[in-house]
Amino acid sequence: MKREGKILIVEDNPLVAQAIEDAGARFQLVADHATDGWDAIEKLEHERYTTIVIDADMPRRSGYGVLTYLREENGEDLRNVIVMSADEASVQRHLGDERVRVIRKTDAVDELAKALSE
């Protein structure tokens, strides 16, 4: 993933969002926050982001709903998107999928740093 630019953090837990923001700041990413899926889509309609981190379990439109919006707008290449999930089956289902990165929510900060280092 490209370093520097803007990161959109779609997360309703302020502690998790702050930890992700801090990780992005180490790579000179300025953070925007969305606390639900509709807020995220609204931001995506008006701004371009280098990296997007989405919680799969969001109010007012799930993270997967935001992912659907992104696919409709950008096609299948969503390498700049990280989807966090607490559902182990969802993470396992997407292992090896090169179009989008689905990670365990508990691994979000480490996975973001790893993705930005690539």
C-alpha positions as CSV (number, residue, x, y, z in Angstrom):
1,M,0.0,0.0,0.0
2,K,1.1,3.5,-0.7
3,R,2.4,5.5,2.3
4,E,1.4,9.1,2.9
5,G,-2.0,10.5,2.2
6,K,-5.4,9.9,3.8
7,I,-6.8,7.0,5.7
8,L,-10.5,6.4,6.3
9,I,-11.2,4.5,9.5
10,V,-14.7,3.1,9.6
11,E,-15.0,2.0,13.2
12,D,-17.6,2.8,15.9
13,N,-15.3,1.9,18.8
14,P,-13.2,5.1,19.6
15,L,-10.4,3.2,21.2
16,V,-9.9,0.9,18.2
17,A,-10.2,3.8,15.8
18,Q,-7.5,5.7,17.8
19,A,-5.2,2.8,17.7
20,I,-5.6,2.5,14.0
21,E,-5.1,6.2,13.5
22,D,-1.9,6.1,15.6
23,A,-0.6,3.2,13.4
24,G,-1.4,5.2,10.2
25,A,0.2,8.3,11.5
26,R,3.5,6.4,11.7
27,F,3.3,6.3,7.9
28,Q,2.2,9.9,7.5
29,L,-1.4,9.1,6.9
30,V,-3.9,11.7,8.0
31,A,-7.1,10.1,9.3
32,D,-10.8,10.7,8.7
33,H,-13.3,8.8,10.8
34,A,-16.7,7.3,10.1
35,T,-18.7,5.8,12.8
36,D,-21.2,3.9,10.6
37,G,-21.5,2.6,7.1
38,W,-23.6,5.5,5.7
39,D,-21.1,8.0,7.1
40,A,-18.3,6.1,5.4
41,I,-20.1,6.1,2.0
42,E,-20.8,9.8,2.3
43,K,-17.1,10.4,2.9
44,L,-16.0,8.1,0.1
45,E,-18.3,10.1,-2.3
46,H,-16.3,13.3,-1.6
47,E,-12.8,12.2,-0.8
48,R,-10.1,9.9,-2.1
49,Y,-8.2,7.7,0.4
50,T,-4.9,6.0,0.2
51,T,-6.0,3.4,2.7
52,I,-9.5,2.4,4.0
53,V,-9.9,0.3,7.2
54,I,-13.5,-1.0,7.7
55,D,-15.1,-2.8,10.6
56,A,-17.3,-5.5,9.1
57,D,-19.9,-5.1,11.9
58,M,-21.1,-1.5,11.7
59,P,-24.4,0.2,12.4
60,R,-26.5,1.8,9.7
61,R,-24.9,-0.3,6.9
62,S,-22.4,-3.0,7.6
63,G,-18.7,-2.9,6.6
64,Y,-19.6,-5.4,3.8
65,G,-22.2,-2.9,2.6
66,V,-19.4,-0.3,2.3
67,L,-17.3,-2.9,0.5
68,T,-20.1,-3.4,-2.0
69,Y,-20.2,0.3,-2.6
70,L,-16.5,0.4,-3.2
71,R,-16.7,-2.5,-5.6
72,E,-19.4,-0.7,-7.6
73,E,-17.3,2.5,-7.7
74,N,-13.9,1.0,-8.2
75,G,-14.2,-2.6,-9.4
76,E,-12.7,-5.6,-7.8
77,D,-9.2,-4.2,-7.1
78,L,-9.5,-3.2,-3.5
79,R,-5.9,-3.8,-2.3
80,N,-6.1,-0.5,-0.4
81,V,-8.9,-1.8,1.7
82,I,-8.6,-3.7,5.0
83,V,-11.8,-5.2,6.4
84,M,-11.7,-6.1,10.1
85,S,-13.9,-8.9,11.4
86,A,-14.5,-10.5,14.7
87,D,-16.1,-13.5,12.9
88,E,-13.4,-16.1,12.4
89,A,-15.4,-17.9,9.7
90,S,-15.4,-14.7,7.6
91,V,-11.7,-14.2,8.0
92,Q,-11.0,-17.8,7.0
93,R,-13.3,-17.6,4.0
94,H,-11.3,-14.6,2.6
95,L,-7.8,-16.0,3.3
96,G,-5.8,-15.8,0.1
97,D,-8.2,-13.5,-1.6
98,E,-6.0,-11.0,-3.3
99,R,-8.8,-8.5,-4.1
100,V,-9.4,-7.5,-0.5
101,R,-7.7,-8.1,2.8
102,V,-10.0,-9.4,5.6
103,I,-8.3,-9.7,9.0
104,R,-9.1,-10.5,12.6
105,K,-10.2,-7.3,14.4
106,T,-7.8,-8.1,17.2
107,D,-4.9,-8.0,14.7
108,A,-5.9,-4.7,13.0
109,V,-3.0,-2.5,14.2
110,D,-0.4,-5.0,13.3
111,E,-2.0,-5.9,10.0
112,L,-2.2,-2.2,9.0
113,A,1.4,-1.7,9.8
114,K,2.3,-4.8,7.8
115,A,0.2,-3.7,4.8
116,L,1.7,-0.2,4.8
117,S,5.2,-1.7,5.0
118,E,4.7,-3.7,1.8
